[in-house]
C-alpha cells in the first residue's frame, strides 16, 4: 500500500485550477510554488538570485517566466503584462539575520553574501525590497514568510516598520505565527506569515488557524527506510555523532551525554529523531544537516527522508543529495504554503 504522505510532481497537473495567478519571489527550490499549485493556483513567474536555485526550480517546476536576478532589478525590468494582474505576490526574503540561532542584531544593516558567489546584499533590507516590488504590480494579495525570530526581541521594531510599509503602499496586513505540523507537514517548523490584501478590496479579517492532525516522522517515512547504494556513504555519522548515539535517548539531544562527559554545554542541536512525533525543524546549513540522526540506525537521514519530512514530492530532483537537502531546509514546506493559500483563497479571493 502506498504511503499516504508520498506524492509526485505530476499530481500538480491534476489539481483543478481556480484561475488565480501567483508570482513567487525568493523562490528557492520551489516549496512555496508547489504549495500554491496544490491549492489550485497557476504560478506564472518566479525569481531568485541564486543560479543553483534557478536550475533546480526550472528542472522541477518548468515555469512560464523566471527572473534570475536580485529582486530590486525587477523594479526596472520590463515585466510581462500578466504580472500586472496578479492575484498573489509571494515572497520569503532570506531570514538568517532574524533567526534566533544566527548573529541577529550584529548582522542587521550589513552587506552579506547570501551564498558564495552572489551579489552582496543587505539581508535585513530585502523584506523592504520585496515590498517595493509589491507596490509595483499591485497584486490583490501579498504573502510573505519569515522566521519566528522576527517577532522576538528587538526584531519586533522591524516588524512594525514592515506593517507600516504595507499600509503606506495600500495594503491591510495581518501577521500570523504558524507551525508546519498543524498544516500536515511531518515537521515542527514555526514560521511567521504576513498576509496583506489591497485596501481597495472589501474583505473580512483573515482567519488562519490550520489544525491538521500531526504526522510523525516514522509514519511519513516508513516505506523509505531501506537504503539504496548511493545513500550509504552520504549518511555516515561523524565521529561525534557515533560517540554519543548509544547514550542519547530517542527524541533527545546529545547535550546531556556531552555535558555528563565533559561538564560543558554543547550538541544541543544534535538529536535522535523520535519516530512517534513530527521531526524537529530541518535546517539548511551544512552542520545542521548532519545533526538529525535516525532513531534506530546509526546514520543521518537520507534525501528521500528529507523530502517526506519537508512535504516535497518523492520525484523532486537535485544534482546531489547535499544540494537537495539544502533546498528543502531553505524552502517553505509545500503543504504549509498550501494551507495558507487555501485560507486566503477561500476567505479573500474566491
C-alpha positions in Angstrom: 0.0 0.0 0.0 1.3 3.4 -1.0 2.3 5.7 1.9 -0.4 8.5 2.0 2.3 11.1 2.6 4.0 10.2 -0.7 3.2 12.3 -3.7 4.6 13.1 -7.2 5.2 16.3 -9.2 2.8 15.0 -11.9 -0.1 15.3 -9.4 0.2 19.1 -9.6 -1.2 18.9 -13.1 -4.2 17.1 -11.9 -5.2 19.7 -9.3 -8.3 21.6 -10.5 -7.4 25.2 -11.4 -9.0 28.1 -9.6 -7.7 30.6 -12.2 -5.7 32.6 -9.7 -2.3 33.8 -10.8 0.7 33.8 -8.5 4.3 35.1 -8.7 6.9 33.7 -6.3 10.0 35.8 -5.2 13.0 34.4 -3.3 11.5 31.2 -4.8 14.4 28.9 -3.8 13.7 25.3 -4.7 10.0 25.9 -5.3 8.5 24.8 -2.0 6.1 27.7 -1.9 5.3 27.4 -5.6 4.3 23.8 -5.2 2.1 24.8 -2.3 0.2 27.3 -4.4 -0.1 24.7 -7.2 -1.5 22.2 -4.7 -4.1 24.9 -3.7 -5.1 25.2 -7.4 -3.2 28.4 -8.4 -1.3 29.0 -11.5 2.3 30.0 -10.6 3.2 32.0 -13.7 6.5 33.5 -12.6 9.4 33.1 -10.1 12.5 35.0 -9.1 15.7 34.2 -7.2 19.3 35.4 -7.2 20.9 32.0 -6.9 21.8 30.1 -10.1 21.7 26.8 -8.3 18.1 27.5 -7.1 17.1 28.7 -10.6 18.5 25.5 -12.1 16.5 23.2 -9.8 13.3 25.3 -9.9 13.3 25.2 -13.7 14.2 21.5 -13.7 11.3 20.5 -11.4 8.6 23.1 -12.0 9.2 24.4 -15.6 8.0 28.0 -15.0 6.5 30.2 -17.7 8.6 33.1 -16.6 11.8 33.0 -14.5 13.9 36.0 -13.4 17.4 35.2 -12.2 18.4 38.5 -10.6 18.3 40.5 -7.4 14.7 41.3 -6.6 15.4 45.1 -6.9 16.3 44.5 -10.6 12.6 43.6 -11.2 11.6 47.2 -10.4 13.4 48.4 -13.6 12.8 45.4 -15.8 10.1 45.4 -18.5 7.8 42.7 -17.0 5.2 40.7 -18.9 1.8 42.3 -18.9 0.2 39.4 -17.0 2.3 40.2 -13.9 0.3 43.5 -13.5 -2.9 41.5 -12.8 -1.5 39.1 -10.2 -3.8 37.7 -7.5 -0.9 36.9 -5.2 2.7 38.0 -5.0 4.6 35.7 -2.7 8.0 36.2 -1.1 10.3 34.6 1.5 13.1 37.1 2.0 16.3 35.5 3.4 15.9 35.4 7.1 19.2 34.4 8.7 19.6 37.8 10.3 16.4 37.4 12.3 16.9 33.7 13.3 17.4 33.2 17.0 20.2 30.8 16.0 22.1 33.4 13.9 24.1 36.6 14.6 20.8 38.6 14.8 21.4 42.3 15.6 25.1 42.2 14.7 24.3 41.4 11.1 21.5 44.0 10.6 22.2 46.6 8.0 25.4 44.9 6.8 26.3 43.7 3.3 26.5 39.9 3.2 26.8 37.2 0.6 23.6 35.1 1.0 25.5 32.3 -0.6 29.0 32.2 -2.1 29.5 33.8 -5.4 26.4 36.0 -5.3 25.9 39.8 -5.3 26.3 41.2 -1.8 23.0 42.2 -0.3 21.9 43.8 3.0 19.7 40.9 4.2 17.7 43.0 6.6 16.7 45.3 3.7 15.4 42.5 1.4 12.0 42.5 3.0 11.6 46.1 2.0 12.8 45.3 -1.5 10.0 42.8 -1.6 7.5 45.4 -0.5 8.8 47.8 -3.2 8.0 45.1 -5.7 4.6 44.6 -4.2 3.9 48.3 -4.8 4.9 47.9 -8.5 2.4 45.4 -9.9 -0.1 45.9 -7.0 -1.4 42.3 -6.7 -4.6 41.7 -4.9 -2.8 39.9 -2.1 0.8 39.9 -0.8 2.0 36.9 1.3 5.5 36.9 2.9 7.0 34.3 5.1 9.9 34.6 7.6 11.3 33.1 10.7 9.8 33.2 14.2 12.7 35.4 15.3 11.1 38.3 13.5 8.6 38.6 16.3 11.1 38.2 19.2 13.3 40.7 21.0 14.5 43.8 19.1 13.2 42.5 15.8 9.7 43.5 16.8 10.6 47.0 15.9 11.5 45.8 12.4 8.1 44.1 12.1 6.3 47.4 13.0 8.2 49.0 10.1 7.1 46.2 7.7 3.5 46.6 8.7 3.7 50.4 8.4 5.2 50.0 4.9 2.4 47.6 3.9 -0.1 50.3 4.8 1.8 53.0 3.0 1.6 51.1 -0.3 -2.1 50.5 0.1 -2.5 47.1 1.9 -4.2 45.9 5.0 -1.7 43.4 6.6 -2.2 40.7 9.2 0.5 38.7 11.0 0.4 35.0 11.8 2.6 32.5 13.6 2.1 29.0 12.2 3.5 25.6 12.9 4.1 23.4 9.8 3.0 20.4 11.8 -0.5 21.9 12.0 -0.6 22.1 8.2 0.1 18.4 7.6 3.9 18.6 7.4 5.7 15.9 9.5 8.0 18.6 10.9 7.7 21.1 13.8 8.6 24.3 12.0 7.3 27.6 13.2 7.2 30.4 10.7 5.7 33.9 10.5 3.4 34.8 7.6 2.4 38.4 6.6 -0.9 38.2 4.7 -2.0 41.6 3.2 -4.9 42.4 1.0 -5.1 45.5 -1.1 -7.1 48.2 0.7 -9.5 48.8 -2.2 -10.8 45.3 -1.8 -13.7 44.7 0.6 -12.8 41.6 2.6 -13.2 40.4 6.2 -10.2 39.8 8.5 -8.4 36.6 7.6 -8.7 33.7 10.0 -5.7 31.4 9.7 -5.7 28.6 12.2 -4.7 25.3 10.5 -5.5 22.2 12.6 -4.3 19.2 10.7 -3.5 16.0 12.6 0.2 15.9 13.5 2.0 13.4 11.3 5.0 11.6 12.8 8.4 11.3 11.2 8.1 7.5 11.4 4.7 7.5 9.7 5.8 9.8 6.9 9.0 7.7 6.1 8.1 4.1 6.9 8.3 3.0 3.3 11.7 4.6 2.5 13.8 3.1 5.3 15.8 0.6 3.2 18.9 2.5 2.0 20.0 2.3 -1.6 23.7 2.1 -2.5 24.2 5.8 -3.2 22.7 6.7 0.2 25.0 4.6 2.4 28.1 6.8 2.1 26.1 10.0 2.4 24.5 9.1 5.7 27.6 8.1 7.6 27.7 9.7 11.1 30.5 12.0 12.2 32.8 10.7 14.9 30.9 12.8 17.5 27.6 11.5 16.0 28.8 8.0 16.6 30.3 8.7 20.0 27.0 9.8 21.7 24.5 7.9 19.6 24.0 5.0 22.0 24.0 7.2 25.1 21.3 9.7 23.8 17.8 8.6 24.1 15.3 8.7 21.2 13.8 12.2 20.9 16.6 13.8 23.0 19.6 15.8 22.0 23.2 14.9 22.6 23.5 17.7 25.1 23.0 15.6 28.2 25.5 13.0 27.2 28.1 15.6 26.2 27.7 17.5 29.5 28.0 14.3 31.5 31.3 13.5 29.8 32.9 17.0 29.6 31.0 19.2 32.1 30.3 21.6 29.2 27.2 22.6 27.2 27.0 21.7 23.5 25.5 19.4 20.9 22.0 20.7 21.8 21.0 20.6 18.1 22.2 17.0 17.6 19.5 14.6 18.3 18.0 11.2 17.5 14.6 11.9 16.0 11.5 10.5 17.8 9.6 8.5 15.1 6.4 8.9 17.0 6.4 12.7 16.6 6.9 15.3 13.8 10.6 15.9 13.1 12.3 18.9 14.6 12.9 21.8 12.2 15.2 20.7 9.4 17.7 23.4 8.6 19.7 24.3 5.6 23.3 24.9 6.8 25.7 22.0 6.3 26.4 21.5 10.0 22.7 21.2 10.8 22.1 18.7 8.1 24.2 16.1 10.0 22.6 16.7 13.3 19.3 14.9 12.9 20.0 11.2 13.4 17.9 8.2 12.6 16.1 6.8 15.6 17.1 3.2 15.1 20.0 3.0 12.7 23.3 4.8 13.3 23.1 7.2 10.4 22.0 10.6 9.2 18.7 11.0 7.3 18.6 10.4 3.6 17.4 12.9 0.9 14.3 10.7 0.4 13.5 11.0 4.1 14.1 14.8 4.0 11.7 15.1 1.1 9.0 13.4 3.1 9.7 15.5 6.3 9.6 18.7 4.1 6.4 17.5 2.3 8.3 17.6 -1.0 7.3 15.2 -3.8 9.2 11.9 -4.0 10.4 12.6 -7.5 11.8 16.1 -6.8 15.2 16.1 -8.4 18.5 17.6 -7.3 22.1 17.4 -8.6 23.2 15.9 -5.3 21.6 14.8 -2.1 23.5 17.6 -0.3 22.0 20.3 -2.6 18.6 18.7 -2.3 18.7 18.8 1.5 19.9 22.4 1.4 16.9 23.5 -0.7 14.4 21.7 1.5 15.9 23.3 4.6 15.7 26.7 2.9 12.2 26.3 1.4 8.7 26.7 2.9 7.2 23.3 3.0 4.7 22.9 0.1 1.8 21.7 2.4 2.4 24.7 4.8 2.0 27.1 1.9 -1.0 25.1 0.6 -2.7 25.6 4.0 -2.0 29.4 4.0 -3.0 29.8 0.3 -6.2 27.8 0.8 -7.4 30.1 3.6 -6.6 33.2 1.6 -8.4 31.9 -1.4 -11.5 30.8 0.4 -11.8 33.9 2.6 -10.4 36.7 0.3 -10.2 35.6 -3.3 -12.9 33.1 -4.0 
